[in-house]
Amino acid sequence: MTSGSVEYDRRSWRPVVAGSLLLGAVLIAVAVCAAGVRGNIVGSEGFAACFVAAFVCWASGTAALAITALTAGTTNGLAGLLGSIFLRTGIPIAVGILMCSAGLPLAKAGLFGLLVVHYLAGLIVETAVSVYLIGSRFPVRE
């Protein structure tokens, strides 16, 4: 690796792909559980809202993991972490606000609350994967 440039190979993206798949699996599990509850209360809109919330949180979490992986170990590492926090938090909030202000049936089925539930579940997984990504770039010295 030369100074000032960042070189990537396939192995450097494996943790991001694995983290994205793990994030997706956790969010699908949360969506299935939440759909059982919301679907019984509000019907098919509740089922759809659960899986829309899971997809939005998965997409924003995957984008945040990619930014973390791109900037970990570089001089822009802190900016990358802040950018990933912005994406991870901003996208679900923006989707929730836009859907609720438009008065769509998914919003009436509780989409904003489901976004919060999925966000918190995904945050646990994404934090663990981000710590791994950053830690793998900075090995511990004895």
Backbone as CSV, one residue per row, in Angstrom:
resi,resn,N_x,N_y,N_z,CA_x,CA_y,CA_z,C_x,C_y,C_z
1,MET,0.856,-1.172,0.000,0.000,0.000,0.000,0.901,1.234,0.000
2,THR,0.627,2.177,-0.847,1.434,3.385,-0.928,0.834,4.458,-0.047
3,SER,1.670,5.419,0.306,1.205,6.506,1.159,0.220,7.388,0.398
4,GLY,-0.910,7.698,1.023,-1.888,8.582,0.413,-2.918,7.879,-0.447
5,SER,-2.710,6.611,-0.736,-3.698,5.896,-1.536,-4.180,4.683,-0.754
6,VAL,-5.341,4.251,-1.122,-5.922,3.093,-0.459,-6.171,2.032,-1.512
7,GLU,-5.652,0.836,-1.270,-5.850,-0.263,-2.195,-6.772,-1.284,-1.534
8,TYR,-7.678,-1.818,-2.310,-8.628,-2.782,-1.781,-8.534,-4.066,-2.572
9,ASP,-8.764,-5.144,-1.889,-8.926,-6.415,-2.563,-10.232,-7.035,-2.083
10,ARG,-10.548,-8.180,-2.628,-11.828,-8.805,-2.279,-11.923,-9.141,-0.798
11,ARG,-10.811,-9.541,-0.216,-10.837,-9.927,1.189,-11.232,-8.770,2.093
12,SER,-10.923,-7.534,1.716,-11.274,-6.399,2.556,-12.780,-6.138,2.562
13,TRP,-13.502,-6.634,1.563,-14.949,-6.438,1.514,-15.721,-7.591,2.127
14,ARG,-15.053,-8.702,2.416,-15.751,-9.851,3.000,-16.424,-9.512,4.320
15,PRO,-15.763,-8.792,5.237,-16.466,-8.453,6.480,-17.681,-7.553,6.258
16,VAL,-17.629,-6.701,5.252,-18.769,-5.823,4.960,-19.935,-6.650,4.429
17,VAL,-19.646,-7.563,3.523,-20.696,-8.420,2.972,-21.268,-9.317,4.071
18,ALA,-20.391,-9.898,4.878,-20.860,-10.749,5.975,-21.676,-9.934,6.973
19,GLY,-21.227,-8.726,7.280,-21.971,-7.858,8.190,-23.322,-7.468,7.626
20,SER,-23.361,-7.210,6.327,-24.632,-6.865,5.680,-25.598,-8.046,5.708
21,LEU,-25.083,-9.245,5.472,-25.940,-10.433,5.521,-26.433,-10.693,6.946
22,LEU,-25.553,-10.521,7.920,-25.952,-10.689,9.319,-26.996,-9.648,9.709
23,LEU,-26.773,-8.413,9.292,-27.737,-7.346,9.551,-29.087,-7.676,8.925
24,GLY,-29.066,-8.148,7.686,-30.300,-8.525,7.015,-31.025,-9.657,7.726
25,ALA,-30.276,-10.652,8.190,-30.896,-11.783,8.888,-31.552,-11.334,10.192
26,VAL,-30.863,-10.482,10.932,-31.433,-9.982,12.190,-32.677,-9.143,11.914
27,LEU,-32.608,-8.277,10.920,-33.759,-7.419,10.620,-34.948,-8.215,10.082
28,ILE,-34.689,-9.274,9.333,-35.791,-10.125,8.876,-36.434,-10.829,10.060
29,ALA,-35.612,-11.296,10.997,-36.162,-11.948,12.187,-37.024,-10.975,12.995
30,VAL,-36.532,-9.737,13.130,-37.316,-8.720,13.844,-38.594,-8.405,13.076
31,ALA,-38.505,-8.331,11.758,-39.682,-8.029,10.941,-40.728,-9.128,11.046
32,VAL,-40.295,-10.380,11.071,-41.246,-11.485,11.194,-41.956,-11.414,12.542
33,CYS,-41.187,-11.161,13.602,-41.815,-11.044,14.933,-42.765,-9.850,14.995
34,ALA,-42.311,-8.717,14.473,-43.144,-7.520,14.506,-44.369,-7.675,13.603
35,ALA,-44.218,-8.372,12.487,-45.351,-8.571,11.578,-46.426,-9.420,12.240
36,GLY,-46.020,-10.367,13.067,-47.003,-11.162,13.785,-47.859,-10.315,14.701
37,VAL,-47.226,-9.314,15.302,-47.964,-8.430,16.205,-48.746,-7.380,15.422
38,ARG,-48.053,-6.642,14.552,-48.704,-5.552,13.802,-49.749,-6.078,12.836
39,GLY,-49.485,-7.223,12.217,-50.435,-7.775,11.261,-51.762,-8.135,11.905
40,ASN,-51.708,-8.618,13.129,-52.950,-8.948,13.831,-53.719,-7.705,14.245
41,ILE,-53.025,-6.598,14.413,-53.683,-5.375,14.863,-54.264,-4.580,13.699
42,VAL,-53.456,-4.349,12.649,-53.910,-3.466,11.559,-54.056,-4.172,10.217
43,GLY,-53.747,-5.446,10.129,-53.943,-6.177,8.881,-52.733,-6.155,7.966
44,SER,-52.997,-6.227,6.674,-51.915,-6.382,5.696,-50.985,-5.172,5.644
45,GLU,-51.497,-3.971,5.956,-50.612,-2.810,5.984,-49.549,-2.964,7.072
46,GLY,-49.900,-3.626,8.160,-48.940,-3.877,9.234,-47.821,-4.797,8.785
47,PHE,-48.180,-5.850,8.015,-47.155,-6.737,7.467,-46.215,-5.968,6.544
48,ALA,-46.787,-5.188,5.650,-45.976,-4.430,4.693,-45.094,-3.413,5.402
49,ALA,-45.621,-2.737,6.409,-44.847,-1.736,7.129,-43.645,-2.365,7.821
50,CYS,-43.805,-3.574,8.343,-42.687,-4.261,9.004,-41.549,-4.525,8.032
51,PHE,-41.879,-5.007,6.862,-40.827,-5.358,5.917,-40.246,-4.127,5.215
52,VAL,-41.044,-3.073,5.045,-40.496,-1.812,4.527,-39.503,-1.233,5.531
53,ALA,-39.844,-1.266,6.809,-38.939,-0.764,7.849,-37.655,-1.582,7.879
54,ALA,-37.776,-2.897,7.746,-36.582,-3.754,7.738,-35.695,-3.422,6.540
55,PHE,-36.299,-3.229,5.366,-35.501,-2.927,4.179,-34.811,-1.569,4.303
56,VAL,-35.522,-0.559,4.767,-34.940,0.780,4.904,-33.757,0.742,5.868
57,CYS,-33.930,0.063,6.995,-32.848,-0.008,7.980,-31.688,-0.862,7.477
58,TRP,-31.981,-1.918,6.700,-30.910,-2.725,6.127,-30.115,-1.922,5.099
59,ALA,-30.795,-1.204,4.237,-30.112,-0.424,3.203,-29.243,0.671,3.822
60,SER,-29.778,1.381,4.806,-28.976,2.444,5.429,-27.829,1.860,6.236
61,GLY,-28.043,0.730,6.890,-26.975,0.089,7.650,-25.871,-0.439,6.758
62,THR,-26.235,-1.008,5.620,-25.236,-1.510,4.682,-24.416,-0.368,4.092
63,ALA,-25.067,0.734,3.767,-24.334,1.899,3.265,-23.374,2.428,4.325
64,ALA,-23.809,2.443,5.578,-22.949,2.912,6.660,-21.751,1.983,6.852
65,LEU,-21.971,0.675,6.758,-20.856,-0.272,6.873,-19.855,-0.090,5.739
66,ALA,-20.349,0.163,4.537,-19.456,0.369,3.398,-18.604,1.617,3.596
67,ILE,-19.200,2.687,4.091,-18.434,3.907,4.341,-17.402,3.675,5.440
68,THR,-17.792,2.959,6.481,-16.850,2.654,7.556,-15.677,1.848,7.022
69,ALA,-15.947,0.854,6.188,-14.878,0.034,5.629,-13.972,0.843,4.697
70,LEU,-14.557,1.760,3.932,-13.750,2.564,3.010,-12.810,3.516,3.735
71,THR,-13.239,4.024,4.864,-12.449,5.062,5.529,-11.667,4.569,6.734
72,ALA,-11.894,3.329,7.169,-11.159,2.811,8.327,-9.678,2.708,7.990
73,GLY,-8.857,3.210,8.879,-7.416,3.147,8.682,-6.852,4.237,7.793
74,THR,-7.672,5.193,7.396,-7.191,6.308,6.585,-7.231,7.581,7.426
75,THR,-6.753,8.668,6.854,-6.812,9.947,7.561,-8.227,10.495,7.635
76,ASN,-9.139,9.912,6.874,-10.539,10.339,6.888,-11.423,9.411,7.714
77,GLY,-10.828,8.663,8.616,-11.580,7.691,9.394,-12.683,8.303,10.226
78,LEU,-12.386,9.409,10.906,-13.402,10.055,11.740,-14.534,10.626,10.884
79,ALA,-14.187,11.237,9.780,-15.217,11.762,8.875,-16.079,10.624,8.331
80,GLY,-15.459,9.482,8.060,-16.214,8.325,7.591,-17.182,7.810,8.636
81,LEU,-16.737,7.772,9.894,-17.635,7.340,10.965,-18.807,8.301,11.123
82,LEU,-18.523,9.584,11.064,-19.604,10.570,11.176,-20.566,10.471,9.990
83,GLY,-20.014,10.248,8.808,-20.863,10.064,7.630,-21.712,8.815,7.735
84,SER,-21.141,7.751,8.273,-21.921,6.524,8.423,-23.019,6.697,9.470
85,ILE,-22.744,7.452,10.518,-23.777,7.741,11.517,-24.899,8.554,10.880
86,PHE,-24.529,9.525,10.055,-25.536,10.338,9.371,-26.427,9.476,8.486
87,LEU,-25.819,8.592,7.693,-26.611,7.719,6.822,-27.468,6.762,7.627
88,ARG,-26.869,6.129,8.609,-27.553,5.108,9.411,-28.758,5.687,10.133
89,THR,-28.641,6.934,10.588,-29.728,7.564,11.331,-30.636,8.384,10.420
90,GLY,-30.053,9.107,9.498,-30.809,10.052,8.679,-31.780,9.423,7.710
91,ILE,-31.382,8.342,7.072,-32.260,7.731,6.070,-33.554,7.193,6.695
92,PRO,-33.488,6.397,7.781,-34.758,5.941,8.371,-35.628,7.088,8.895
93,ILE,-35.003,8.110,9.481,-35.783,9.241,9.976,-36.453,9.979,8.813
94,ALA,-35.702,10.193,7.740,-36.264,10.884,6.579,-37.409,10.094,5.965
95,VAL,-37.234,8.792,5.819,-38.312,7.959,5.265,-39.538,8.011,6.175
96,GLY,-39.320,7.910,7.474,-40.435,7.965,8.417,-41.178,9.279,8.361
97,ILE,-40.444,10.367,8.330,-41.075,11.691,8.276,-41.829,11.881,6.960
98,LEU,-41.213,11.500,5.841,-41.871,11.656,4.539,-43.133,10.811,4.440
99,MET,-43.065,9.574,4.899,-44.241,8.696,4.831,-45.356,9.197,5.745
100,CYS,-44.990,9.647,6.944,-46.012,10.126,7.880,-46.628,11.439,7.408
101,SER,-45.817,12.326,6.850,-46.368,13.601,6.386,-47.248,13.415,5.151
102,ALA,-46.988,12.368,4.374,-47.826,12.100,3.202,-49.123,11.398,3.571
103,GLY,-49.194,10.886,4.793,-50.409,10.219,5.244,-50.681,8.898,4.551
104,LEU,-49.637,8.191,4.189,-49.799,6.917,3.489,-50.314,5.827,4.438
105,PRO,-50.940,4.789,3.888,-51.460,3.712,4.737,-50.380,3.037,5.588
106,LEU,-49.140,2.951,5.062,-48.068,2.360,5.859,-47.774,3.193,7.095
107,ALA,-47.868,4.500,6.953,-47.639,5.372,8.109,-48.739,5.170,9.148
108,LYS,-49.958,4.997,8.685,-51.072,4.758,9.606,-50.965,3.396,10.285
109,ALA,-50.224,2.485,9.664,-50.028,1.155,10.235,-48.885,1.134,11.241
110,GLY,-48.257,2.288,11.479,-47.205,2.368,12.491,-45.806,2.259,11.945
111,LEU,-45.570,2.728,10.722,-44.243,2.616,10.111,-43.167,3.302,10.935
112,PHE,-43.452,4.485,11.474,-42.414,5.221,12.195,-41.944,4.438,13.423
113,GLY,-42.873,3.893,14.156,-42.503,3.079,15.318,-41.727,1.838,14.922
114,LEU,-42.124,1.231,13.811,-41.407,0.053,13.325,-40.005,0.405,12.850
115,LEU,-39.843,1.587,12.270,-38.498,2.036,11.898,-37.615,2.164,13.136
116,VAL,-38.176,2.670,14.213,-37.404,2.797,15.457,-37.006,1.427,15.982
117,VAL,-37.936,0.488,15.991,-37.643,-0.865,16.475,-36.552,-1.517,15.628
118,HIS,-36.686,-1.439,14.313,-35.691,-2.041,13.421,-34.352,-1.307,13.500
119,TYR,-34.396,0.001,13.639,-33.166,0.783,13.775,-32.380,0.319,15.000
120,LEU,-33.060,0.179,16.129,-32.371,-0.212,17.362,-31.814,-1.629,17.274
121,ALA,-32.571,-2.533,16.668,-32.071,-3.903,16.497,-30.866,-3.928,15.559
122,GLY,-30.951,-3.183,14.473,-29.842,-3.129,13.525,-28.631,-2.406,14.067
123,LEU,-28.855,-1.448,14.944,-27.744,-0.688,15.525,-26.820,-1.588,16.325
124,ILE,-27.374,-2.563,17.014,-26.549,-3.497,17.783,-25.616,-4.268,16.860
125,VAL,-26.177,-4.796,15.774,-25.371,-5.578,14.831,-24.358,-4.687,14.129
126,GLU,-24.802,-3.534,13.671,-23.894,-2.669,12.921,-22.760,-2.152,13.786
127,THR,-23.027,-1.864,15.036,-21.966,-1.407,15.931,-20.916,-2.491,16.097
128,ALA,-21.344,-3.723,16.298,-20.388,-4.824,16.449,-19.559,-5.017,15.181
129,VAL,-20.191,-4.955,14.030,-19.459,-5.128,12.767,-18.524,-3.950,12.524
130,SER,-18.955,-2.735,12.839,-18.092,-1.556,12.664,-16.869,-1.633,13.555
131,VAL,-17.055,-2.061,14.794,-15.914,-2.215,15.703,-14.947,-3.250,15.151
132,TYR,-15.475,-4.338,14.592,-14.614,-5.343,13.982,-13.855,-4.760,12.787
133,LEU,-14.560,-4.008,11.932,-13.910,-3.425,10.756,-12.788,-2.480,11.148
134,ILE,-13.049,-1.643,12.124,-12.033,-0.685,12.559,-10.910,-1.393,13.290
135,GLY,-11.257,-2.361,14.131,-10.247,-3.096,14.892,-9.343,-3.933,14.000
136,SER,-9.865,-4.443,12.893,-9.022,-5.248,11.998,-7.997,-4.381,11.266
137,ARG,-8.235,-3.085,11.190,-7.276,-2.180,10.553,-6.190,-1.734,11.538
138,PHE,-6.495,-1.819,12.813,-5.541,-1.396,13.842,-5.317,-2.545,14.821
139,PRO,-4.398,-3.466,14.508,-4.175,-4.589,15.409,-3.601,-4.113,16.755
140,VAL,-3.929,-4.864,17.798,-3.449,-4.532,19.136,-1.986,-4.902,19.251
141,ARG,-1.203,-3.988,19.789,0.241,-4.246,19.977,0.494,-4.654,21.413
142,GLU,1.388,-5.589,21.590,1.738,-6.003,22.955,3.065,-5.447,23.364
